[in-house]
Amino acid sequence: MSGVAESTEGPAVVVEHIAPDSASEEGGVTALLTLRDPRRRNAMSRALSDRLVEALEAVIADDRVHAVVVTGAADRGPAFCAGGDLDELAAIGEMAGDEGEPAIKAVYAGFLALAACPLPTIAAVDGPAVGAGINVALAADIRLAGDTARFEPGFLRLGLHPGGGMTWMTQRLVGQQATLAMLLTGEGLDAAAAERSGLALRRVGGEMPAAPVGDDGAAVRSPVVVEALRMAAHSARAPRDLVVATKASVRATAGLAEQSAAVDVEVGPQLESLHSPAFRAGLERVRRRA
């Protein structure tokens, strides 16, 4: 395990490298990224967005990292990300002419970087994900919701138009009706509703730990983070190039109209994997069990 960009003085993204319980020769680690800004309940400020971009660039460049889990620090109770920084948004609103667009897009850069990550990404949501916090969760490939999770758009209540691609991302997951209910009627989703709607893959039950560190000094993680790390470990055990190629194929085939076109996308990387040492080792394991 290693820490990167850890700080108690302002917005930070704490990075830990978590090895799977049973490692393989081709395997690596999962990077656990924790958004941390206790004073703002992990609100997505420009500074926190910059730290998230930096953390993602570092883990993508690190060949040991095969998967990414994103969560929020619970310094003042469960909180995934409490929306955008209101003071920063107010300052952007005071900018003249076209100055506001690059300023607000800089806040979006963090979750856009998460959405573009070539590695598998899982958002482990405890506590509120508000406004831009929903965008961070939506940017991940998979969302898990702990018992305390709540997804609250909150834009109209502030007199603010949604941004960061929320209308597009949410419709892709839950459809237009549920998206309009969230954005125009203020209908938030708790963990159970997020699971039913498809916004989250599933709800993960269990109590939040009383303290982030146990009596033995080891980290104590919430049930949803534990489950996210368990899921990510499947990719962490596999060859990194195979994990990246599989995710790339899922993205490439998402908009195709015919199965035959998907076969054309998959055949190259599948043939390449058939020639890999990992496939030969996997085949040998299956044959030994037969």
C-alpha positions as CSV (number, residue, x, y, z in Angstrom):
1,M,0.0,0.0,0.0
2,S,1.3,3.5,-0.8
3,G,-0.1,7.0,-0.3
4,V,0.1,9.7,-2.9
5,A,-0.9,13.4,-2.6
6,E,-2.1,12.9,1.0
7,S,-2.7,16.1,2.9
8,T,-4.6,17.5,5.8
9,E,-4.4,21.0,4.5
10,G,-7.0,21.3,1.7
11,P,-8.3,19.2,-1.1
12,A,-6.5,16.0,-1.8
13,V,-6.9,12.6,-3.5
14,V,-5.3,9.9,-1.3
15,V,-4.1,7.0,-3.4
16,E,-3.5,3.5,-2.0
17,H,-2.3,0.5,-3.8
18,I,-4.2,-2.6,-2.8
19,A,-3.0,-6.1,-3.8
20,P,-5.5,-8.9,-4.3
21,D,-5.6,-11.7,-1.7
22,S,-4.3,-14.2,-4.2
23,A,-1.8,-12.6,-6.6
24,S,-0.9,-14.0,-10.0
25,E,2.3,-13.7,-12.0
26,E,0.6,-11.4,-14.5
27,G,-1.4,-9.5,-11.9
28,G,-1.1,-6.1,-10.3
29,V,-2.9,-4.0,-7.8
30,T,-6.1,-1.9,-7.5
31,A,-5.6,1.9,-6.9
32,L,-8.0,3.1,-4.3
33,L,-8.6,6.9,-4.8
34,T,-10.2,8.7,-1.9
35,L,-11.5,12.2,-2.5
36,R,-10.7,14.2,0.6
37,D,-11.6,17.8,1.6
38,P,-13.2,17.6,5.1
39,R,-14.1,21.2,5.3
40,R,-16.3,21.0,2.2
41,R,-17.4,17.3,2.5
42,N,-15.3,16.5,-0.5
43,A,-17.0,19.1,-2.8
44,M,-15.6,19.1,-6.3
45,S,-13.5,22.3,-6.3
46,R,-11.0,23.3,-9.0
47,A,-8.3,22.1,-6.6
48,L,-9.8,18.7,-5.9
49,S,-10.5,18.3,-9.7
50,D,-6.8,19.0,-10.4
51,R,-5.8,16.5,-7.7
52,L,-8.1,13.9,-9.3
53,V,-6.6,14.4,-12.7
54,E,-3.1,14.1,-11.3
55,A,-3.9,10.9,-9.4
56,L,-5.5,9.3,-12.5
57,E,-2.5,10.3,-14.7
58,A,-0.2,8.6,-12.1
59,V,-2.2,5.4,-11.8
60,I,-2.6,5.1,-15.6
61,A,1.1,5.5,-16.1
62,D,1.8,2.9,-13.4
63,D,1.9,-0.6,-15.0
64,R,1.2,-2.2,-11.6
65,V,-2.3,-0.7,-11.5
66,H,-4.9,-2.8,-13.2
67,A,-8.1,-1.3,-11.7
68,V,-9.3,1.8,-10.0
69,V,-11.8,2.4,-7.1
70,V,-13.0,5.9,-6.2
71,T,-14.6,6.8,-2.9
72,G,-15.0,9.8,-0.6
73,A,-13.3,10.4,2.8
74,A,-15.6,10.1,5.8
75,D,-13.8,12.6,8.1
76,R,-17.1,14.2,9.1
77,G,-19.4,11.4,8.5
78,P,-20.1,9.5,5.2
79,A,-19.7,11.8,2.2
80,F,-18.9,10.8,-1.4
81,C,-18.8,14.3,-2.9
82,A,-21.1,17.2,-1.8
83,G,-21.4,18.8,-5.2
84,G,-19.5,21.7,-6.6
85,D,-17.8,24.4,-4.5
86,L,-20.4,27.0,-4.2
87,D,-18.0,29.9,-3.7
88,E,-16.1,28.9,-6.9
89,L,-19.4,28.6,-8.8
90,A,-20.4,32.1,-7.6
91,A,-17.1,33.5,-8.7
92,I,-17.5,32.0,-12.1
93,G,-20.9,33.6,-12.3
94,E,-19.3,37.0,-11.9
95,M,-16.8,36.5,-14.7
96,A,-17.3,38.6,-17.8
97,G,-17.7,37.4,-21.4
98,D,-16.3,34.0,-22.3
99,E,-14.1,33.7,-19.2
100,G,-16.5,31.4,-17.4
101,E,-16.4,28.5,-19.8
102,P,-12.8,27.5,-19.3
103,A,-13.1,28.1,-15.6
104,I,-16.1,25.8,-15.2
105,K,-14.6,23.2,-17.6
106,A,-11.6,23.0,-15.3
107,V,-13.9,21.8,-12.5
108,Y,-15.2,19.2,-14.9
109,A,-11.7,17.9,-15.8
110,G,-11.6,15.5,-12.8
111,F,-14.6,13.4,-13.7
112,L,-13.9,13.7,-17.4
113,A,-10.5,12.1,-16.7
114,L,-12.2,9.4,-14.7
115,A,-14.6,8.7,-17.6
116,A,-11.7,8.5,-20.0
117,C,-9.6,6.1,-17.9
118,P,-8.7,3.0,-19.9
119,L,-8.7,0.9,-16.7
120,P,-11.8,-0.5,-15.1
121,T,-13.3,2.0,-12.6
122,I,-15.7,1.5,-9.7
123,A,-17.3,4.2,-7.6
124,A,-17.9,3.2,-4.0
125,V,-20.6,5.6,-2.8
126,D,-21.1,6.3,0.9
127,G,-23.1,9.3,2.0
128,P,-24.4,12.0,-0.3
129,A,-23.4,12.4,-3.9
130,V,-24.8,15.8,-4.8
131,G,-24.8,17.6,-8.2
132,A,-21.2,17.3,-9.4
133,G,-20.8,14.4,-7.0
134,I,-23.3,12.4,-9.1
135,N,-21.1,13.2,-12.1
136,V,-18.1,11.7,-10.4
137,A,-20.0,8.5,-9.7
138,L,-21.5,8.5,-13.2
139,A,-18.1,8.8,-14.7
140,A,-17.1,5.4,-13.3
141,D,-17.8,2.2,-15.2
142,I,-19.6,0.7,-12.2
143,R,-21.4,2.2,-9.2
144,L,-21.9,0.5,-5.8
145,A,-24.1,2.2,-3.2
146,G,-23.7,1.8,0.5
147,D,-26.6,2.0,2.9
148,T,-25.9,5.7,3.5
149,A,-25.6,6.6,-0.2
150,R,-27.9,9.3,-1.6
151,F,-27.9,10.7,-5.1
152,E,-29.2,14.3,-5.0
153,P,-29.1,16.5,-8.2
154,G,-29.9,19.7,-6.4
155,F,-29.5,22.0,-9.4
156,L,-32.9,23.6,-9.7
157,R,-33.0,24.3,-6.0
158,L,-29.9,26.4,-6.5
159,G,-31.2,28.0,-9.6
160,L,-28.5,26.3,-11.5
161,H,-28.5,24.4,-14.9
162,P,-27.0,20.9,-14.7
163,G,-23.6,20.5,-16.3
164,G,-20.6,18.2,-16.8
165,G,-22.6,16.0,-19.1
166,M,-25.1,14.9,-16.4
167,T,-28.1,14.9,-18.7
168,W,-26.3,12.6,-21.2
169,M,-24.8,10.3,-18.6
170,T,-27.9,9.8,-16.5
171,Q,-30.2,9.2,-19.5
172,R,-27.9,6.4,-20.7
173,L,-28.3,4.6,-17.4
174,V,-31.9,5.2,-16.2
175,G,-33.7,6.6,-19.3
176,Q,-35.3,10.0,-20.0
177,Q,-38.2,9.7,-17.6
178,A,-36.1,9.0,-14.5
179,T,-33.6,11.6,-15.5
180,L,-36.3,14.3,-15.8
181,A,-37.7,13.2,-12.5
182,M,-34.3,13.7,-10.9
183,L,-33.5,17.0,-12.5
184,L,-36.9,18.7,-12.8
185,T,-38.8,17.3,-9.7
186,G,-35.9,17.1,-7.4
187,E,-36.3,13.3,-6.9
188,G,-33.2,12.0,-5.2
189,L,-32.3,8.3,-5.0
190,D,-31.3,6.4,-2.0
191,A,-29.2,3.2,-2.3
192,A,-32.2,1.0,-2.9
193,A,-33.8,3.3,-5.5
194,A,-30.4,3.7,-7.2
195,E,-30.2,-0.1,-7.5
196,R,-33.7,-0.4,-8.8
197,S,-33.2,2.3,-11.4
198,G,-29.9,1.0,-12.7
199,L,-28.0,4.0,-11.6
200,A,-26.0,1.7,-9.2
201,L,-25.2,-1.9,-10.0
202,R,-26.3,-2.9,-6.5
203,R,-26.7,-1.7,-2.9
204,V,-24.2,-3.0,-0.4
205,G,-25.5,-3.3,3.1
206,G,-23.7,-2.9,6.4
207,E,-22.7,-0.3,8.9
208,M,-20.0,2.4,8.4
209,P,-17.0,1.8,10.6
210,A,-16.8,3.8,13.8
211,A,-13.3,4.9,13.0
212,P,-11.1,4.8,9.8
213,V,-8.3,3.0,11.6
214,G,-8.6,0.0,13.9
215,D,-6.9,-0.7,17.2
216,D,-4.2,-2.5,15.3
217,G,-3.5,0.5,13.1
218,A,-4.9,-1.1,10.0
219,A,-7.4,0.7,7.8
220,V,-11.0,-0.1,8.4
221,R,-13.1,0.3,5.3
222,S,-16.8,0.6,4.8
223,P,-18.7,-2.4,3.4
224,V,-19.2,-0.7,0.0
225,V,-15.4,0.0,-0.4
226,V,-14.6,-3.6,0.6
227,E,-17.0,-4.9,-2.0
228,A,-15.6,-2.6,-4.7
229,L,-12.1,-3.7,-3.9
230,R,-13.2,-7.4,-4.1
231,M,-14.7,-6.8,-7.5
232,A,-11.7,-4.9,-8.7
233,A,-9.4,-7.6,-7.6
234,H,-10.6,-9.8,-10.5
235,S,-9.0,-7.4,-12.9
236,A,-6.0,-6.8,-10.7
237,R,-5.2,-10.5,-11.0
238,A,-5.4,-10.5,-14.8
239,P,-2.8,-9.2,-17.3
240,R,-3.1,-5.4,-17.6
241,D,-3.1,-5.4,-21.4
242,L,-6.0,-7.9,-21.5
243,V,-8.0,-5.8,-19.0
244,V,-7.5,-2.6,-21.0
245,A,-8.3,-4.3,-24.3
246,T,-11.5,-5.8,-22.9
247,K,-12.7,-2.4,-21.7
248,A,-11.8,-0.8,-25.0
249,S,-13.8,-3.4,-26.9
250,V,-16.9,-2.8,-24.7
251,R,-16.6,0.9,-25.5
252,A,-16.0,0.3,-29.2
253,T,-19.0,-2.0,-29.6
254,A,-21.5,0.0,-27.6
255,G,-22.9,1.9,-30.6
256,L,-22.8,-0.9,-33.2
257,A,-26.0,-2.0,-34.8
258,E,-24.9,-5.6,-35.8
259,Q,-23.3,-8.5,-34.1
260,S,-21.0,-9.1,-37.0
261,A,-19.5,-5.7,-36.6
262,A,-18.8,-6.5,-32.9
263,V,-17.1,-9.7,-34.0
264,D,-14.8,-7.6,-36.2
265,V,-13.9,-5.4,-33.2
266,E,-13.2,-8.4,-30.9
267,V,-11.4,-10.8,-33.2
268,G,-8.0,-9.0,-33.3
269,P,-7.5,-8.7,-29.5
270,Q,-9.0,-12.2,-28.9
271,L,-6.4,-13.7,-31.3
272,E,-3.7,-11.8,-29.6
273,S,-4.8,-13.1,-26.2
274,L,-4.7,-16.7,-27.6
275,H,-1.0,-16.3,-28.1
276,S,-0.3,-14.9,-24.7
277,P,1.4,-16.6,-21.8
278,A,-1.6,-15.8,-19.6
279,F,-3.9,-17.9,-21.8
280,R,-1.5,-20.8,-21.8
281,A,-1.3,-20.6,-18.0
282,G,-5.0,-20.4,-17.7
283,L,-5.5,-23.3,-20.0
284,E,-3.1,-25.4,-18.0
285,R,-5.0,-24.6,-14.7
286,V,-8.3,-25.7,-16.3
287,R,-6.8,-28.9,-17.6
288,R,-5.3,-29.8,-14.2
289,R,-8.7,-29.4,-12.6
290,A,-10.5,-31.5,-15.3
